[in-house]
């Protein structure tokens, strides 16, 4: 078991190292090269495609939940060919609708119309392939999945570097390069997964019935994922409506930087799901207790990344300094969102508690909608809007932990949530003190926390290794 975990982690680590480098390159060099306003339009394209990728109706997510832990050769190819075909047809329909809206429905800003049309094309490249990528992840075929993702990122980097040398100044060219990299990756995925695309299929009626079945199974995961990012989406769109595309671009820059770090950390959750699906229920309970304890302590150290990131952005992108000052408000979100993705979401999916996922994320969306109106339209506080992002992450983490402790019959610890307290202290320190003073106080707080919890972390790690080794 341990060897399998390490092998899977090595694939995802390599893939996400490339992803991290690509994200870093896009976040740092693209805004410097194309300017604040055009970068805002580029971020709008990223914003649209982020949401459009969830127009899967839950079908790939249902396949993932149904066949997670299976072996690739065991998958029912005829049934899954139908799902790829059905999702392709659905994607073409949505693409045509969005192109029509882009051409006729947004004549005020031609740039935004063009972005919507590009996003519609991206939808066709992203959504159908999700059937293939989820199949690979569900069966732990992470080598193929990682190679495909690495190829996409490398093509994107090569294309953007070429645009830099050619001194291209329009954001359209950058989007075209992104679409081209997705197209080539799709060709590779289609080739390696051709047995899931080519060949006999079930009847149309059977395929539709299967789509409904997978949709019912996966829709809660899809909606919960949408709800999860909808909090950020509501906040970002409110900023764009209340202020300007320039402010939107600056805030999007620091959100992208934070997401970049979080995506890299969250790659471990891809490995955990099929492994936990194969694990006995009693061992899942023990593993949860130890992983939860370790993550609560280890992830707090992410705060130290804030200081080099802040300094680098200030030096390299001075034009974005008015947005970079809000990094301290958003950066702590990575601690809680990483724990949610790596542990809580994974366990809730394995335990088939997707409805709880949806309920908590929907609650957070409703809370955001209620709170954001007075914060933006009455108090006109950009600080308050951005700080909401971290507050929502803290609340989500709390609710998910309570739900899983109840399900796994783990006695809930009533100890003080020191990670949340230290994060809130960090945010308030960043408002009133200099960067050096914040670093010194944070160093003292987190180091004291680490030293105090070191024996607990060591014991938790030892028990976790024994738990994993017992499955070998």
N, C-alpha and C positions, 0 to 999 in steps of 0.2 A: 504493500500500500504506500509506504513512504517513498519508495523509488518511483512509483507511478505519479505521486504528487509532485516530486521534484522535477520529473521529466516534463509534466504539464506546465509547471510553473516556469521552467526554462523557456518554453515556447512562448507563453504569454508575456514573460519578462522581455524577451527579445523584441516581440511585436510592439509592446508598449514603450520600449526604449526608443524605437523608431517613431512611434506615434508621439511620444514626448518631444523628441527633437523636431519633428514636423510642426507640431503645435507651437513650440517655442519660436521656430523660424517664422511661421505665419503671424504670430502675435507681435513679434518684435520688429521684423523687417518690412512686412506689408504696410503697417500704419506709417512707418517712417518714410516709405517710398511713395505712397499714393496720397498722403495728406489726410487731415482729420475728416473732412466732409466725405471724400470718396471712401475712406475706411468705414465710415458710418453706413454707407450703402452696402459695402462688403459684409459688414456685420448683420445687416438686415437680411441678406441672402442666407447667411448661416442660421439666422434666427428662424426664417421660414422653413428651411430644409430640416431643421431640428424637430419641428412639429410635424411636418409632412411625412417623416419616416414612420410615424405611428399610425398612418392610414392603412394598417394591415388587418384591421377588424379583429385582431387577436388570434388570427390563424397560425402564424409562425410561433407565437407564444404558447398556443395550445399544443402544437406539435412538440415543442420543447418540454412542456410539462408531462405530456403523455409518454414520450420516449426517452426522457432524461435517464441516463444510467444504462441504456441499451448499447449494444454494439452496432456499428454502422451497417454491417452485412445483414443484421436482423431486421432492419427497417422495412416496412411494407411499401415497396417501390411504386406499385400501381396507385395506391391511395395518395402517396405524396406527389406523384406526377400531376394528379388532378389538382392538388392544392397550389402547385406552382403555376399551372395554367389558369386557374380561377383568379389567383391574385394578380397575374399579369393582365387579365381582362379588366379587373377592377381598377388597376393602376392606370390603364389607358383611359378609362372613363374619367377618373379624377383629374388626370393630366389635361384632357380636352376642356373640362369645366374651368380649370384654373387659367388656361391659355385664353379662353374666351373672356374671363373676367379681366385678365391682364390687358387684353386688346381694347375691350369696350367699357370696362367698369372703372378705370382709374386714369382718366385723361388729364387730371390736374397735375400729376407729377410723372412725366414719361420715364424717369429713371426707376421709380418704384414699379411701374408697369413692366418694364424690362426685367427687373429682378423677379417679379412674380412668374413671368414666362420661363425664365431660367430655372426657377425653383420647381416649376411643373415638370420640366424635363428631368431634373434631378430626382423627382419622385419616382418616375418610371425606372430609373437606374437603381434606386435604393430599395423600394418596397418588395418587388418580386424576389430579389436575391435574398431577402431575409429568411425565406423558407430554406434556402441552402445553407446559410450561415448558422441558423438555429439548429439545423440537423447536425452540422459538424460539431457545434458546441455541446449539444445534448449527448452525443456519443463520445465525447472527449477526443475527437479528432482535431486537436488544437494545432497540430503541425501544419496541416493544409490551411486551416483558418488563418493562422498567423502569417504564413507566406503570402496569402492573398492580401491581407491588410498591409503588410510591409510593402508589397508591390504598389499598392494604391498611393501610399504616402511618399514613396521614393519618386514615382512619376510626378506627383504634385510638386515636390521640391525642385525637381529638374525643370519642370515647366515654369515655375515661378522665377527661378534663377535665370532662365533664358529671357523672361520678360524684363527682369532687372537690367540685363546686359543690353537688351533692345530698347531700353528706356520707355517702355510702354507706360502710359499715364492713365488709362481707363480701367475701371474696375471690371468691365465686361470681359477683358482678356483673362483676368485671374479666375473668373467664374468658368469660362470655357475650359481652362486648364483643369480645373477641379472636375468638371463633367467628363473630360477625356480620361482622366485617371480612373474615375469610377467605371467608365465603359470598358477599359482594358481589364480591370479587375473582374468585372462581370463575365467577360469572355473566359478568363482563367477559371473562375468558379464554375461556370457552365461546363467547361471541359472536364475538370476533375470530378464534378458531380453529374456527369452526363447520364449515368444510370438512373438519376432521379428526375431527369427531364425527358430523355428519349425512350421510346418504347410504348408498350400498351398501357392504356389507362382504364380505370373503371368507367362505367356509364356516366353520362352527364348528371343524371338524377342522383346516383350514388355519390358522385363527386361533390354535388351541392349539399347533400346530407352530411357528408364528412366535414365540409367547410363550416356548416352550422354547428356541428359537434365540437370542432376545434375552436371555433369562435366562442362558444359558450364556456369552454374550458379556459381559454386564454384572455378573454376580453377584460376580466378583472385586473389581470397583470398589465395589459395595455393601458387601460383607463387609469390605473394607479400610477403608471409611469408618466402618463400625460399630466395627471394631477400633480405629480411630484415636480415636474419642470414648469408646470403652469404658474406656480407661485413666482418663479423667476421671470416667466414670460409676462405676467400681469404687471410686475414691477418695472420691467424694461420698457414695455409698451406705454405705461403711464408716464415714464420719464420722457419718452419720445414725443408723446402728445402734449405734456405740460411744458417741456423745455424745448429742445431742438435736436436735430439729427447729429449735431456736433457733440452735445452732451451725451446723447445716446451712444455714440461711438466711443467716447472716453470711458463711460461706465462699462460698456461692453468689453473694452480692453481688459479691465481688471477682473471682470467676471470670467473672461476667457482664460486669463492667466491662472485664476483659482481653479477653474474646471480642468485645466491641463494637468495640474498636480493631482487632482482628485481622480481623474480617469486612470492615471498611471497606478495609483494605489488600489483602485477598485478592480483592477485586472485579476486579482486573486479570486474574486467571487465567481468568475467564469470557471475556474478549476474546481471550486468547492461543490458546486451544484451536483454534477454527476457522481462525485465521490460520496456526498451525503445521502444521495438517493439509494446507494448500495449499502449504506451503513445500517446496522441494527438500531432500533429505536432507543434502547437503553444507553447505547454508546453515544447517540446523538445528544442526549441530555447532558452527559458528562462533558462531551466536547464543547457544547454551548457554554457551560459555566466557565471553562478554562479560557476559551477564546474571548468571551465577553470581558473577563477580568484582564487579560493581556492587552486587548485593544483599548480598553478604557485608560490604561496607563501609558502605553506606547504611543498612541496617536496624538497625545497632548504635546509631544515633542515636535510635531509639525509646526508649531508656533515659531520655532527658531528659523524656519525657512522664510518667514515673512521679512526679516531684516535684509538679507542679501537681495531678495526679489524687489523690495521697495527701493533700495539704493540703486540697483541696476536700472529699473524703470525710470527713476528720476534723472539719471545721468544720460541714458540712451534716448529717452523720449520726453524731453522737456516740454514739448507742446501739449502733452497729456497730463501735466502736473496737477491741474485742477481736478482731474479724475483720480489720479494715483493716490491722492491724500485719503481717499475712501477705502483703500486696500485693507486697512486695519479693521474696517467694519465687516468686510466680506470674507477675508482670509480664514478666520476661525471656523467658518462653515465647513471647510474641508475635513475637520476633525470628526464632526458628527455625521456628515453625509457619507464619508468613507466607511464609518462603522455601520451605518444603515445598509449600504450597498454590499459590503463584505460579509456581514453577519446576519442582520435582521431580515433584510429582503430575501436572502438565500434560504434561511430557515423557514420563513413564511411560505415560500414557494414549495419547498420540499414537504412541508407539513400540510400542503394544500389549503393554506389560509389566505388565498389571494384576496378574498372579500375584505379581510381585515386590512390588508395593504391599501385597498381602494378607500375604505372608510376613513382611515387616518389621513391619507393624502387629500381626500375630498374635504375633510374638516379643516385642514391647513389652507386649502384654497379659499374656502368660505371665510375663514378668519382674515386672510389677506385682503379679500374684497371689502370686508366690513371696515377694516382698520385703515386701508390705503386711501380711502376717500377723504377723511378729515386730515390725514397726514399731508396729502398732496394738495388738495383743493381748498382747504381751510388754512392750515398752518404753513403750507408751501415749503415743507422741510425735506430737502433732498437727503440730508443726514438720516432723518427718521425712516425714510423709505428704504434706504440701503441697509440700515441696521436691522430692518425686519427680516432680511434674508437669513442672517445668523440666528435670530430668535426663533424663526420657524423651524430651522434645522435642529435646534436644541429640543424644542417641544416634540418634534417627530421622533427623535431618538428616545425620548422618555416614554412616549406612548407605546412604541414598538417593543421596548424592553419589558414593560409591564405586561403586555399581551403574551409575549413568549414565555416569560416566567410563569404566568398562569397556566399556559398550555402544557409546558414541560414539568409543571408542578415543582418549580424551584422556589424556595422561600425567598421572597423579595427582600433585598438588603435595604434597610432604612438609613444606611449611612449617608452622610452629606455628599451630594454630587460635586466633588471637588473639581472635576474637569470643567463643568459648566461655570462654576464660580470663578475659576482662574481665567477662563475665556472672557467672561464679562469684565473682570478686573483689567485684563489686557486691553479691551476695547476702550474703556474709560481712561486708562492711562494714556493711550495714544492721542486722546483729545487734549489733555492738559499738560503733558510732559514732552520733552524732546525725545528724538529717536534713541539716543544713547541712554537716557534715563529709563525709557521703556524697556530697552534690552536688558539693562542691569537688574531691574525689578523682576522682569519675566524670568531671567536666568536664576535668580534666587528662589522664586516661587516654584518653578518647574523642577529645578534640581532638588529642592527639599522634598517635593512630591515623589520624584524618582527614587531618592534614597530611602524614604519611608516605605515605599511599596516594593522595593527590590526583593526582599524575601518572598513576598506573595507572588511576584512575577516569576521568580525562579521556580517555585513550587508548581505554579500553574503550567509553566512550560514543560516541566518534567512529567507531570500527569498527562498533558496533551500528547507528548511523544509516546508515552506508554499506551495511550488510547489508540494512536495511529498504528503503532507497531503490533498491537494485538490483532489487527486485521490482516497482517501479512500472511 
